[in-house]
Amino acid sequence: MATKTKDVNLALQGGGSHGAFTWGVLDRLLEDGRLTFSGISGTSAGAINAVLFADGMMKGGSDGARQALHDFWYKLSMAGHWSPAKRGLLDKLTGNWSFNKSLGLRFNQLLTQVLSPYQLNPLNINPLKNLLKSSVDFDQVRCCSTTKLFISATNVETGRVKVFDHQELTVDMVMASCCLPMVFQAVEIDGIPYWDGGYMGNPVLFPFFESTHCRDIIVVQINPIERKGTPKTTQEITDRITEIGFNSSLLKDLRSVEFVSRLIKRGVLSDEDYRDNHIHIIGNQDELIPLGVSSKMNVEWKFLKHLRDIGRETAECWLEENFKHIGKKSTVDLAAMFNGTPSKD
């Protein structure tokens, strides 16, 4: 007897090449076949994974989505051969995936401290845009009827999050979601400049509350909420500030979900007027944190496959332990997450 499928929403964080971890998670969820996907919210690398997922599903179902994800990440690694930021020989021999000792990356960081993208790249050349255009049929994505997409970017002028849905989605909207302002010129859409969605929504959850009927939200987490120890070097401080900033909007959304859920359980709010959402998180900070923030620039195929495999294994363990809870309850203790005390693990 076939197992009944369960419907979920997916929230995909951004995080550079660590988005290959999300690729692995999606690959395993699709291979498993017991989940259907009502909506996907994605930011930056999460936005890219979201549109690849939708385009692949339209072309060939689950197998098509898995193939689309694989093909894009492989092409990205091939394009990365031309990047000046590379690991040194010692790092390769010792299995260190970070770019902390990369002279190319250090030189680029020095340049971006004194020159803006408008000076360094006045023609606004972005190979990622061409790769995305060749990998995704946006006409297909706009016609996707089975899964709703919500892609986040930050409005530079207002500082507010802008959510693009799949019915209007273009390659520029996805590029806006990926636009790190020290690396790329702002992406203008209808005369409005946008930066990376991670500043205000990494990713956003609120579209699920209004646009889907599904209570279950699976957050695929890339950026660590906790990182033990005090950052002391300039690079460590900068990296931790970035992590905190890129998690702040998600934590705010999760706190709102927990607050509403608590009021519903107390009878203060009616469950007829408010939805008690079930939150799930698929992440593997034990594996991702040691890789270092600079490894998010590493697009070596060997590294991307390593991240994919971690994602697959993490999703496999999560499904085995938590699939039975989908549709019934949250599998993460949000109240404990917000008590302000780091875990003892």
N, C-alpha and C positions, 0 to 999 in steps of 0.2 A: 504494500500500500504506500503510495507516494506521500511524502511529508508535506503538510500544508505550508504554503509560503507565508511569510510575514512581511508587512510593509514597514519601511523605515525612511527617515530623512537622513541625508549625509551632510555633515559640515566639515569641509576640508580646509585645513590651515595652509598658509603659505610658509615657505622656508627654503627658498633656493633649491639646490639639487637634492636636499632632503625630501623634496616632494616625491622622489623615487621610493621612499618608504611608503607614502600614500599609494603610489602605483602598486606596490606589492600587496597592500591591504585590499585595494579594489580588486586586484587580480584574484585573490583568494575568495573574496565574497562572491564574485561573479562565478568562479569555478564551483563553489559550494551549491549555488542555485536555490537556496531556501529563502532568499530575501528578494523583495521587489523594492523599487526605489521611487518614492513619491516625489521627493524634491532633493536637490543638491545645492548647497551654498558653498561657494569657493572664493578664495582670495589668493592672488598672486600665483604661485605654483599650484595651489588648490584650484584656482580658476581654470588653469590649463588642463589639469586632470579632469575637471568637470566637463569641459567642452569636448575633450577627447572621448570621455565616457559616453556622452550623449550622441556624438557623431557616430561612434562605433556601434552603439546600440541600434541606431537607425539603419545602419548599413548591414549589420549582421548579427544582431542580438548580443548575447553575452560574449560569444566567441569573437564577434566583431569588435566589441569594446576592449577586450583583452588584447587583441592584435593591434588596435589603434594606439593603446597606451604603450605597448612594447615598441612599436615602430617609431613613435615620437621620441621616446627617451633614448633609443639607439641613435637616431639622427642627431639629437642634441649632443650626444657624446662625440660623434664624428665631427660636428661643427666645432666642438671645444678644442680640437687639436690645434687650432690657430690662436688660442688664447695665450697671452704671455705669462699668465699665472699658472705655474706648474709645480708639482712636488719635486724636491731634490732627490738625488740618488739615495742618500741616507734615509730619508723618509720612506722611500719605496722599499728599501731593504728591511726596515724595522716595522713596516706595516702601519705607518702613521699617515692617516688620510688628510690631515689638516694642511693648510697653506701658511701656517704661522712663520715658516722659514723661507717662504717663496719670495725671492728678490723681485720677481715680476709684480706680485701683488703689493709688496711694500712700495715699489715705485709708483704704481697706480694710485695707491692711497695718498701718497705725498702729492701727486698731481691734483687729485680731487679736492685737496685741502686749499689749494690756491686758484684752481681753475674750475669753472662750472661746466656742465655738459654742453652749454651753449657756446663755450669757447673751445672745449676739447673736441666736440663733435658737432660743428655748425651745420653739417648736412643732415644731422639727425638719423644717421644710419644705424639700424638695429637689426642684426641678423635673426634675432628671435622672432620678429614679426614675419619675416619671409618664411621661416621654418613653420610657423603656426599656420600661415595662409596655405602652404602646400600640404599641410597635414590634416586640416579640418575643413569640411564643407559646411560653411556657416548657413547656407540655405537649408541644409538638412537639419542643423541644430535648431534653427528658428521654427521648423515644422515639427519638432519633437513633441509628441502628445502624451507620452507615458511618464516622463520625468520633467518636472519644472526646474529650471536653473536660475540661480540668483548669484550674480557676480558683483563683488564689491570693489569700489574705488573711493578715493578721498578727494572731495571737491576742494581744490587748493584755496579758492577765494572764501568759502564759507567755513571750511574746516569740518564739514559734515560728511557723513558717509552717503554715497550714492549707490543704489542697488539697481543693476541692469538685469532684466529678466530675459529669458531665452527668446521670446517673441520679437525682441528688437536687437538681439545680440550681433555685434560685429567684431572683427579682429581688433579694431582700435579699442573697444571696450575691455577686451581681455588684456590688451597691452597696458591700458590705464591701470588695471588692477595689479600689474606687475612693475609699475614704474617707480623704481627707487630714485628719488630726486637728485642724489649726488652722482648717479650713473647715467640717467637718461633725462632728456628734456621732457617736461610735462606733456601729457597726451591731451590734445584739445579735441573735444567733442561738442559740436554745436556752439563753438566759441568759448566753452568753459574748460579750464585746465584741470587735469586730474593727476594725482599721484597714487602710489601704491595703496591698495585697500587695507593693508595691514595696520595702518595708523588708526583707523576708526572702525574696522570690522574684520577680524581675523579668526574665523569668518563671522558674519552676522547670522543670528538665529531668528530674529523677529519675523522675517518673511514666511517662515514655516507656520507661524501662529495664525496668519491671515490667509495664506494661500494653499495650504494643504490640510487634510483632515487627519493626518497621521500624528500620533502622540509621541512616537519614539524617534529620538534624535541621536545618531551616532556621530560623535566628534572624533575625527582622525587628527590626533594631536602630534605636532612636530616640535614646537617650541616648548622647552621645559618651563613649567611654572616655578618649580623650586630648583635652586642650584646652591648646594651647601658651600660654605666658606665665603670669605670676604675678597672681592676682586681688588687687586692691588696695583697691577700694571695698567698703563693707559689703555691697552687693547682689551684687557679683561673688563675694565670698567665700562668702556664703550659697548662691548658685546653684551654685558648684562643689562645695561640701560635699554639696548635694542630689544632684548628678550622680554623685559618687563613691559615696555611700551607696546610690543606686538601681541602681548597676551591680555592687555588691560581691557579691551573692548569685549573679548570673549568672556572674561571673568565677570564683567558687568552684566552681560546677558545671562550667564549661568546663575548669578546671584538673584536676578529678577525671577528666573524660573523657580529657584528654591524658595523664594519669598512667597510667590503665588501658591506654590504647592503646600507650603506650611499653613497659609491662611485657609485654603480649601479643606485641609484635614481638620482644622479647628472649627470649621463651619462658618467662618467669617465671610468667605466668598462662596458663591454657589457654583458647583461643577457644571451647571447648565449654562452659565454665563462665562466661565473661565475654564481653560483647559489645564489639567494636571499632566504636564509632559513628563515623559520618561527619558532621562539622560543617560547615555552610555559613552564611554571614552575608550578608544583604541589607541594606545600609545606604548612606547617602550623606551622610557627615559634612561634606563640602565644601559641600553645599547647606544642611544643617540647622544647623550650628554658627553661621554668621553671622546666623541669624534671631533668636538670643538666647533665653534661658530664658523671659523674660516673654511671648514670643509664644505660649507654650503655653496662654495664657489667651485668645488671639484666636480667635474662632469666626466671623469674617466669612466669608461664602460664597466671596468671591473668594480669600481666603487658603486656605480648606480645599480649593478646587479646585486652587490652586497646589501645595499639598502632595500632593494626589492625583496630579497630573500628574508631579511629581518621583518619587513612588513607582512609577508606571507605567513611566516611562523607566528608572528604576534596575532594576526587575524585568526589563524587556526586555533590557537589557544583560547582566544576570546570567544569564538563560536562554540567551542566545546564546553566552556564554562558558563556562558551567558545566553546562548540562543534561546534556551527555555524561558528566560525572563522577559524577552521582548514581548511587548503588548501587555505586560503585567506590572512591571515596576522598573525603577531606575537601578542601574548596576554600579553607580558611583555615589558615594556619600557626599553630596554637595555641602551639607552643613559642616562636615569635618574639613572640607576643602577651604572654607572661609573662616576657620577659627584663628587664623594668623600664626599657627605654630607649625613649623616644618615637621614632616613625618619623621619617624625614628628609623625607618627602613634604611 
